[in-house]
Amino acid sequence: MTTSGKPEDAGKTDSAGLACPTCGEPAAPPAEKGGRSPRPFCSRRCADIDLGRWFQERYAIPAVEGADDSIVESLAGAGRPPEQE
């Protein structure tokens, strides 16, 4: 990895075109029937690094604030019935 935190080899991919999201190396091959594979990561180590980042809350899914009831009240006050489900 570079000092910027971005993979040096970010352009490398496997035969299916997948690159490890942690280090940029080609992804591990698909598992044999009944087997296990760290795919889309290149190794179990990179999968564990990614899981640790989730636990440390370095990744976040943006939250949307709840609906504001004042919108419904303003529609009702304007003579428009609120939409029904």
C-alpha positions in Angstrom: 0.0 0.0 0.0 1.0 3.6 -0.5 1.3 6.2 2.2 -2.0 7.6 1.0 -3.8 4.4 2.0 -4.7 3.5 -1.5 -3.5 0.2 -3.0 -0.5 0.4 -5.3 -1.8 -2.3 -7.6 -5.4 -1.2 -7.7 -5.7 -2.1 -11.4 -5.0 -5.9 -10.9 -8.0 -8.2 -11.4 -8.7 -11.9 -11.6 -10.1 -13.7 -14.6 -13.6 -12.6 -13.6 -12.5 -9.0 -13.3 -12.6 -8.8 -9.5 -9.9 -7.0 -7.5 -9.6 -7.4 -3.7 -11.3 -4.3 -2.2 -8.7 -4.2 0.6 -5.4 -4.4 -1.3 -6.2 -4.4 -5.0 -4.7 -7.9 -5.7 -6.7 -10.3 -7.9 -9.6 -11.9 -5.9 -9.4 -15.5 -4.7 -10.9 -18.1 -7.1 -14.4 -19.2 -6.4 -14.8 -22.0 -3.9 -15.1 -25.6 -5.0 -18.4 -27.2 -4.4 -18.9 -27.4 -0.6 -15.7 -25.4 0.0 -15.1 -21.9 1.3 -13.4 -18.9 -0.4 -12.6 -15.4 0.9 -13.9 -14.0 -2.4 -14.3 -11.1 -3.2 -11.1 -10.7 -1.2 -7.7 -12.2 -2.1 -7.2 -13.8 1.2 -8.7 -14.4 4.6 -6.4 -11.7 6.0 -7.8 -9.0 3.7 -11.4 -10.2 4.6 -10.5 -9.8 8.3 -9.0 -6.3 7.8 -12.2 -5.3 6.1 -14.4 -6.7 8.9 -12.2 -4.8 11.4 -12.8 -1.6 9.6 -16.6 -2.2 9.9 -16.2 -2.9 13.6 -14.2 0.3 14.0 -17.0 2.2 12.2 -14.6 3.4 9.5 -17.3 2.5 7.0 -20.8 4.0 7.4 -24.1 3.8 5.5 -25.6 7.2 5.4 -28.8 7.5 7.4 -31.9 9.4 6.3 -33.7 11.4 8.9 -37.3 10.3 9.7 -40.2 11.9 8.0 -41.2 15.3 9.3 -44.9 15.4 10.4 -45.0 19.1 9.6 -45.1 18.2 5.9 -48.3 16.2 6.4 -49.8 19.0 8.5 -49.0 21.6 5.9 -50.6 19.5 3.1 -53.7 19.0 5.2 -53.9 22.7 6.0 -53.7 23.6 2.3 -56.8 21.6 1.5 -55.0 18.7 0.0 -55.7 15.3 1.6 -52.6 13.4 2.6 -51.7 10.5 0.3 -53.1 7.2 1.5 -51.2 3.9 1.3 
